[in-house]
Amino acid sequence: MPSSPLPFFKPKSLSQNTLADTIIAIDSAAAASAATKMDPKAVKSDLVLILDYGSQYTHLITRRIRSLNIFSLCISGTSSLETITSHNPKVVILSGGPHSVHSANSPTFPSGFVEWAQKGGIFVLGVCYGLQLIVQRLGGQVDVGQRQEYGRMEIEVEKNLGVFGKKKVGDKQVVWMSHGDETVKLPYGFEVVARSQQGAVAAVENREMRFFGLQYHPEVTHSPEGMDTLRYFLFDVCGVSPGWNMENVLDEEIKVINDAVGPEEHVICALSGGVDSTVAATLVHKAIGDRLHCIFVDNGLLRYKERERVVETFESDLHLPVTCVDASNEFLSKLKGVVDPEMKRKIIGKEFISIFDAFAHKLEQKLGKKPAYLVQGTLYPDVIESCPPPGSGRTHSHTIKSHHNVGGLPKDMKLKLIEPLKLLFKDEVRQLGRILNVPDAFLKRHPFPGPGLAVRILGDVTEGNALDILRQVDEIFIQSIKDAGLYDSIWQAFAVFLPVRSVGVQGDQRTHSHVVALRAVTSQDGMTADWYYFEHKFLDDVARKICNSVRGVNRVVQDITSKPPSTIDGLLNLLKLCLSTILQEYGNKMIDLSKRIIEVLVMTLGDGCDRKFCESEFSNCHGYFRVVNYSPPKDVEEREVEGLGMHTDMSCITIVYQDETGGLQMRSKEGEWLDIPPCEDLLVVNIGDLMQAWSNGRLRSSEHRVVLKRLVNRLSLAFFWCFEDEKVILAPDEVLEEGDQRIYKSFVCLDYLRFRESNEEGKFEKIGYTVKDFAGLTLQT
């Protein structure tokens, strides 16, 4: 790699397609409305309300409290006091977060919160950042910690009060900490209950105010006694009344559905055959009966024989009439050329709604009344992951993913949504399904994403036979898991089609075939997950079966990433896993090829330019990659869009591979733009500016550009072979023809690179930013 960073050329007239373009946020009012579909009184439980300040563990607090049969909800930490009080909580927990209370824009609870809690007898618990908020807002002092504490730490109880009421003074326990700031002065009336082994404050309380704080995460499994602490705090200290269970939820949801739909409206339910849509359909059918109209859409992205299995089971076991719509052509045509998984989700969500609208129109003709509602199996994790709370740390970061049940919905959707599972975690949905007598075959099915195999193919789903290959591989993997008796102990397992090929040997022949990845995880609620450890023999058997049975596959890898940092279906780590090896191999090949090309070019310049001379001049060259994704702008009507303006390369030579989209154009001496069409196994070699100067202009740097003639993403892989930064470039005597003079003055390579870096987008055609302008002598004609 060059010692100085080289800038990427920015495509003109194009919007770079980044995750930032697809961030979805909801305001406090929307967040509140999403969480008020269920009345805590109706489910016979006090409410524990969690104010989210961006901790990656906030959802775990919600889940852990529900496991104690206590109703718990999570809303933005910067919600208004009116929003907070409208929930009528018994307890409020202030979550952790990545912020410092010293930051100017750090989130906090609203003005009047402390007074409201005091007046209403509300118990407040601060966790990590939440504790520091309490300390700072109530007059204490938090400093940048001299004793930062991350990971497993030991704390010691100083007083058997509050959350440690059952502990003895001197008792120790291991907890999970994650903080850089520390409390150095407590507010009036607060006491230290526990300290870390380094002497830092680990727990505080003010029993009179009913304010408590923990400087660690009791909700994570790395705090072994954390659940005991939460249980004691909620039941013994706060006196919370439990009552949250799925029987109460079922009764309340039926009431909510009937109140919303009324006695006459009809409802469409989208079925996928998975746990979520199955339980949602059964629940709504129990509420409104035959006014529910189920539709199963074959989008061409289903698993092996998915359509036949789902329709047969729904009609035979659940006795729900299902209309099956084959829309595979519509979906696949819309997805052609689309690589970005977020864009896939948006397209699929929009196309689903379009189909449901059309189905509703047909029902209107049949019933004389158009259905007004659409049922979706959205779960609480879907909402959390797609809509980070405003003011939380996640608001200012990328959305984890836009769920097709949340972020993929168009703003002009004509059907109103019913999401009866929106406040439930996956394991709670399964509990509800058992009460509704949904067959175990459905309830034990592994989760399957709404966008289907589209998000398990890293690339264009319509390219080649990727879908057929993935279906076969996935079926072999899942069936092998079932045959081994492992299916029920795994939360989710699936195969992934990677957009890379691998060299192999099959049937005594060299093959250049596809790579697939296998992923299996264990989880309780889908919010966190650990990769499943298979015996090596199992993996060996599955890999052999796949390579021997599925034409076009010669390599199988396993993804062993947990969530976090990855998502369960977030597969970029798989791509990195394969590309790291493949790109290294490709790079080594490019180095060898570059040396051979340079040798050929130099030898064309004269008898004195032999191999030994070439080695002396180019022995210290280096290379680097650029993988460039050109994305067409949205709502563009032009048939051709310039993706990258005219320019020359800052290299000796550049070796380019472009995908089938094409678009590369070279400029002739006469100024005419010539298409360089893509061709499989074809590499394009450009002469760069450094070679032009070194050869005294005998080898011309090629002016080129990229023009998108199809409004789809274009990928190219460019390998730049360059002189070392310190190289003094001057045409050697051996390359000068008789009577010629040097037309370029000597210059240091790095100086020219810096000269080029100082240009701005679009200046190539307006202002001289070539080697001629930098080092050309006045005698040049």
HELIX and SHEET records of a PDB file:
HELIX    1   1 LEU A   19  THR A   22  5                                   4    
HELIX    2   2 SER A   28  ALA A   34  1                                   7    
HELIX    3   3 THR A   58  ARG A   66  1                                   9    
HELIX    4   4 LEU A   81  SER A   86  1                                   6    
HELIX    5   5 PHE A  113  GLY A  120  1                                   8    
HELIX    6   6 TYR A  129  ARG A  137  1                                   9    
HELIX    7   7 GLY A  162  PHE A  164  5                                   3    
HELIX    8   8 GLY A  226  ARG A  231  1                                   6    
HELIX    9   9 TYR A  232  VAL A  237  3                                   6    
HELIX   10  10 MET A  246  VAL A  261  1                                  16    
HELIX   11  11 VAL A  275  ILE A  288  1                                  14    
HELIX   12  12 GLY A  289  ARG A  291  5                                   3    
HELIX   13  13 GLU A  306  SER A  316  1                                  11    
HELIX   14  14 SER A  328  LEU A  335  1                                   8    
HELIX   15  15 PRO A  341  LEU A  367  1                                  27    
HELIX   16  16 TYR A  380  SER A  386  1                                   7    
HELIX   17  17 GLY A  393  HIS A  396  5                                   4    
HELIX   18  18 LYS A  426  ILE A  435  1                                  10    
HELIX   19  19 ASP A  440  LEU A  443  1                                   4    
HELIX   20  20 GLY A  452  ARG A  456  5                                   5    
HELIX   21  21 ALA A  466  ASP A  483  1                                  18    
HELIX   22  22 TYR A  487  SER A  489  5                                   3    
HELIX   23  23 HIS A  536  SER A  549  1                                  14    
HELIX   24  24 LEU A  572  MET A  603  1                                  32    
HELIX   25  25 ARG A  611  PHE A  618  1                                   8    
HELIX   26  26 ASP A  689  TRP A  694  1                                   6    
HELIX   27  27 ASP A  733  VAL A  735  5                                   3    
HELIX   28  28 CYS A  749  GLU A  757  1                                   9    
HELIX   29  29 LYS A  763  GLU A  765  5                                   3    
HELIX   30  30 VAL A  771  ALA A  775  1                                   5    
SHEET    1   A 9 PHE A  71  SER A  76  0                                        
SHEET    2   A 9 LEU A  47  ASP A  52  1                                        
SHEET    3   A 9 VAL A  91  LEU A  94  1                                        
SHEET    4   A 9 PHE A 123  VAL A 127  1                                        
SHEET    5   A 9 PHE A 211  LEU A 214  1                                        
SHEET    6   A 9 VAL A 201  ASN A 206 -1                                        
SHEET    7   A 9 GLU A 191  SER A 196 -1                                        
SHEET    8   A 9 GLN A 141  VAL A 157 -1                                        
SHEET    9   A 9 LYS A 172  LYS A 185 -1                                        
SHEET    1   B 5 VAL A 322  ASP A 326  0                                        
SHEET    2   B 5 LEU A 292  ASP A 298  1                                        
SHEET    3   B 5 VAL A 267  LEU A 271  1                                        
SHEET    4   B 5 TYR A 373  VAL A 375  1                                        
SHEET    5   B 5 LYS A 416  ILE A 418  1                                        
SHEET    1   C 3 GLN A 492  GLN A 506  0                                        
SHEET    2   C 3 GLN A 509  THR A 522 -1                                        
SHEET    3   C 3 ASP A 530  TRP A 531 -1                                        
SHEET    1   D 3 GLN A 492  GLN A 506  0                                        
SHEET    2   D 3 GLN A 509  THR A 522 -1                                        
SHEET    3   D 3 VAL A 553  GLN A 558  1                                        
SHEET    1   E 4 HIS A 622  TYR A 630  0                                        
SHEET    2   E 4 ARG A 714  CYS A 722 -1                                        
SHEET    3   E 4 ILE A 653  GLN A 658 -1                                        
SHEET    4   E 4 VAL A 684  ILE A 687 -1                                        
SHEET    1   F 4 VAL A 641  HIS A 647  0                                        
SHEET    2   F 4 HIS A 704  LEU A 708 -1                                        
SHEET    3   F 4 LEU A 664  ARG A 667 -1                                        
SHEET    4   F 4 TRP A 673  ASP A 675 -1                                        
SHEET    1   G 2 VAL A 728  ILE A 729  0                                        
SHEET    2   G 2 PHE A 747  VAL A 748 -1                                        
END                                                                             
